[in-house]
Amino acid sequence: MTCVSITAMTEKFQYKVFKSKPSFVVVRCIHTSYSWRVRAKKLVESEYWMVTKYEKNHTCPTDFKPVRRRQATSWVVGECVKRKLINPGRVYRPRDVMDDMKRKFGVDISYSVAWRGRECAYDNLRLGTPEQLYKLLPGYLHMLMDTNPGFQYLFIAFAASIHGFSYCRPVISIDATHLKGKYRGVLFTAVCHDANQHIFPLAFGVGDSENDASWSWFLHRVKSVFGSNPALVIVSDRHRSINNAVQEVFPQAFHGICMYHLLNNLKTKFRNKTKELEQHYIRMAKTYNL
């Protein structure tokens, strides 16, 4: 029915379901004086439908083509705009959805329909809603707990990362970011630089929040997988829990502060001297001997 709805919006008319049964469906123009009609039947033992009759001649009068059409449901809107969301870094607001539907189909939709349509598009691209995807976790976590007694958090380090770290400088940058999905949480990361100065991902972790316990757990996992090099350097922001965990897990490592995070802290504290401060700070940060 999605294709029928998009056709109706493109050709600027409305349709209604004339007959509907589990095995077949008939839709036709809402204006009974015109013959546009589609009949389709469901294929046996399949989720697909086959069009068996299509009368495409359709000439509704202009005054019978309302600007707001009922075929522009949230699901149909989601199908129309989902290609806009393929790039995960793009900001696509409900207002943008409204503008695109107006420009492409001449359809006025409400803000709520635009918002729900965008969420439908996200669900389609994710191959399910957050609830459906989270339902897949119990089976996976059951297997994890069978092989990892005492499982509480999630830690991932790919074999390529484990083997590749021996060819990288022993400088690990760690950070955490809050997940913006429905169930929140925190994503922990550990990365380094390879010989080509490219970021080389080492490990990822998921926890409930950023605190002493979660950082200690994550760094213990990093140590168990990648070992403890006497020349190891840990780089991070000034989060207190990171400092506590580094002292606990890697007491022999040099713990450096990320110059980017520190610069942002200085900008926040000295707002009136940002430009001059930044110039001096960068020169100082890149000086090996003071």
C-alpha positions in Angstrom: 0.0 0.0 0.0 3.0 2.3 0.4 3.6 2.4 -3.4 -0.1 3.2 -3.9 0.0 6.0 -1.4 3.1 7.5 -3.0 1.5 7.2 -6.5 -1.6 9.0 -5.1 0.5 11.8 -3.7 2.6 12.2 -6.8 -0.5 12.4 -9.1 -2.4 14.4 -6.5 -5.5 12.4 -5.8 -6.9 10.4 -3.0 -8.0 6.8 -2.9 -9.9 4.6 -0.5 -9.9 0.9 0.2 -12.9 -0.5 -1.6 -12.5 -4.2 -0.5 -10.0 -5.7 1.8 -9.5 -9.4 2.8 -6.5 -11.3 4.0 -6.0 -12.7 0.5 -6.8 -9.7 -1.7 -7.3 -5.9 -1.6 -9.0 -3.4 -4.0 -8.4 0.3 -3.8 -10.0 3.0 -6.0 -10.2 6.8 -6.4 -12.2 8.4 -3.7 -14.2 10.2 -6.4 -16.6 7.4 -7.5 -17.0 9.0 -11.0 -13.5 8.1 -12.1 -12.2 4.6 -12.9 -8.7 4.6 -11.3 -8.4 1.2 -9.6 -5.9 -1.3 -8.3 -6.5 -4.9 -7.3 -3.8 -7.1 -5.7 -3.7 -10.5 -4.2 -1.3 -12.1 -1.7 1.0 -14.8 -2.9 0.6 -18.1 -1.3 3.1 -18.7 1.5 4.7 -15.4 1.0 4.6 -11.8 2.4 4.6 -10.4 -1.2 1.5 -9.2 -3.1 0.9 -9.2 -6.8 -1.1 -6.6 -8.8 -3.7 -8.4 -10.8 -5.5 -5.4 -12.2 -4.5 -1.8 -12.7 -6.7 0.8 -14.3 -4.4 3.8 -14.5 -6.5 6.3 -16.4 -7.3 9.0 -13.9 -8.5 12.6 -14.3 -9.8 14.1 -11.0 -11.1 17.7 -11.3 -8.7 20.3 -9.9 -11.2 21.3 -7.2 -11.1 17.7 -5.9 -7.4 17.7 -5.1 -7.0 18.9 -1.5 -3.6 20.1 -0.4 -3.7 17.9 2.7 -4.2 14.2 1.7 -4.9 11.4 4.1 -2.5 9.1 2.2 0.4 11.0 3.8 0.5 8.8 6.9 3.6 8.7 9.1 4.6 5.3 7.6 4.4 6.6 4.0 6.2 9.8 5.0 9.0 7.7 6.5 9.3 5.7 3.2 9.5 9.0 1.3 12.3 10.5 3.4 14.4 7.5 4.6 17.1 8.1 2.0 17.7 11.5 3.6 18.8 9.6 6.8 21.3 7.3 5.4 24.1 9.6 6.4 24.2 9.2 10.3 25.8 12.6 10.7 23.0 14.6 9.1 20.7 16.6 11.2 17.2 16.1 9.7 14.5 17.8 11.7 10.7 17.3 11.5 10.5 20.8 9.9 12.8 19.6 7.2 10.5 16.6 6.6 7.5 19.0 6.3 9.4 21.2 3.7 10.5 18.2 1.6 7.0 16.7 1.5 5.6 20.0 0.5 8.3 20.6 -2.2 8.2 17.0 -3.7 4.5 16.1 -3.4 2.7 19.4 -2.7 1.4 17.9 0.6 1.0 19.8 3.8 1.6 17.5 6.8 1.5 18.4 10.5 4.6 18.5 12.7 3.5 15.4 14.6 3.1 13.4 11.3 6.6 14.6 10.2 8.1 13.6 13.5 6.5 10.1 13.5 7.5 9.7 9.8 11.1 10.4 10.6 11.0 7.9 13.5 9.5 5.3 11.1 12.3 5.9 8.7 14.9 5.4 11.4 13.2 2.2 12.4 13.3 1.0 8.8 17.0 1.8 8.4 17.8 0.1 11.8 15.8 -3.0 10.6 13.5 -2.6 13.6 12.4 -0.4 16.5 14.6 0.0 19.5 12.3 -2.4 21.4 12.6 -5.0 18.6 16.4 -4.7 18.4 16.8 -4.9 22.2 14.7 -8.1 22.2 17.6 -9.7 20.2 20.0 -9.0 23.0 18.9 -11.6 25.6 19.9 -14.6 23.5 23.3 -13.0 22.7 23.9 -12.0 26.3 22.9 -15.5 27.5 25.7 -16.9 25.4 28.1 -14.2 26.7 27.2 -15.1 30.3 27.8 -18.8 29.6 31.3 -18.1 28.5 32.0 -15.1 30.7 30.7 -15.7 34.3 29.9 -12.5 36.2 29.1 -10.5 33.0 27.8 -7.0 33.8 29.0 -4.6 31.1 29.8 -5.1 27.4 33.4 -5.0 26.1 34.4 -5.5 22.4 38.0 -5.8 21.0 38.3 -7.2 17.5 41.2 -9.6 16.7 42.6 -7.2 14.1 42.8 -4.5 16.8 44.5 -6.8 19.3 47.1 -8.0 16.8 47.6 -4.6 15.3 48.3 -2.8 18.6 51.8 -4.3 18.7 52.7 -2.3 15.6 51.5 1.0 17.1 53.0 3.4 19.5 52.0 2.6 23.1 49.9 5.7 23.4 46.2 5.0 24.1 43.5 7.7 24.1 40.4 6.9 26.1 37.1 8.7 26.2 33.4 8.1 26.7 30.3 9.6 25.1 26.6 9.4 26.2 24.4 7.3 23.9 21.4 9.3 22.6 19.1 6.3 21.9 16.0 5.5 23.8 17.8 3.5 26.5 20.7 5.8 27.0 23.9 4.5 28.5 27.6 5.3 27.9 29.9 4.2 25.1 33.6 3.8 26.2 36.4 3.9 23.6 40.1 3.3 23.4 42.1 4.2 20.3 45.7 4.9 19.3 47.5 6.0 16.1 49.0 3.6 13.6 52.2 4.2 11.6 50.3 6.3 9.0 49.0 8.7 11.7 45.5 7.3 11.3 43.2 6.6 14.2 43.4 2.9 15.1 40.4 1.6 17.2 41.3 -0.7 20.0 38.3 -1.4 22.1 34.7 -0.4 22.9 32.6 -0.8 26.0 29.0 -0.1 27.0 28.0 0.8 30.5 25.2 2.4 32.4 27.0 5.6 33.4 30.5 7.2 33.5 31.8 6.6 37.1 34.6 5.0 39.0 33.3 1.5 38.7 32.6 1.5 35.0 35.9 3.2 34.1 37.8 0.7 36.3 36.0 -2.2 34.7 36.8 -0.9 31.2 40.5 -0.3 31.8 40.8 -3.7 33.5 39.5 -5.3 30.3 41.8 -3.2 28.1 44.8 -4.3 30.3 43.7 -8.0 30.1 43.6 -7.8 26.3 46.4 -5.5 25.4 48.8 -5.9 28.3 50.8 -3.3 30.2 53.7 -1.8 28.4 56.3 -0.1 30.7 56.3 2.8 28.3 52.5 3.1 28.1 50.9 6.6 27.9 47.2 7.1 28.6 45.6 10.3 27.2 42.2 11.5 28.3 40.2 14.5 29.5 40.2 15.5 33.1 37.3 13.4 34.2 37.9 12.4 37.9 36.7 8.8 37.4 39.2 8.3 34.5 42.1 9.6 36.7 41.1 7.3 39.5 40.8 4.3 37.2 44.2 5.0 35.5 45.9 5.2 38.9 44.3 1.9 39.9 44.8 -0.1 36.7 47.9 1.4 35.1 49.9 3.0 38.0 53.1 2.9 36.0 51.7 4.6 32.9 52.2 8.3 32.2 48.7 9.9 32.2 48.5 12.9 29.9 45.6 15.4 29.4 44.2 15.8 25.9 45.2 19.3 24.7 41.9 19.8 22.9 39.8 19.2 26.1 42.1 21.3 28.2 41.9 24.2 25.6 38.1 24.1 25.8 38.3 24.3 29.6 40.6 27.4 29.3 38.3 29.0 26.8 35.3 28.5 29.1 37.2 30.0 32.1 38.9 33.0 30.2 36.2 34.0 27.8 37.5 37.6 27.2 41.0 36.5 26.1 40.2 33.5 23.9 42.3 34.3 20.8 45.5 35.4 22.5 45.2 32.5 25.0 44.8 29.9 22.3 47.9 31.1 20.4 50.1 30.9 23.5 48.5 27.6 24.7 49.1 25.8 21.4 52.7 26.9 21.2 53.3 25.8 24.8 51.5 22.4 24.3 53.7 21.6 21.3 56.9 22.5 23.1 58.8 19.4 24.3 60.9 21.3 26.9 59.8 24.1 29.0 
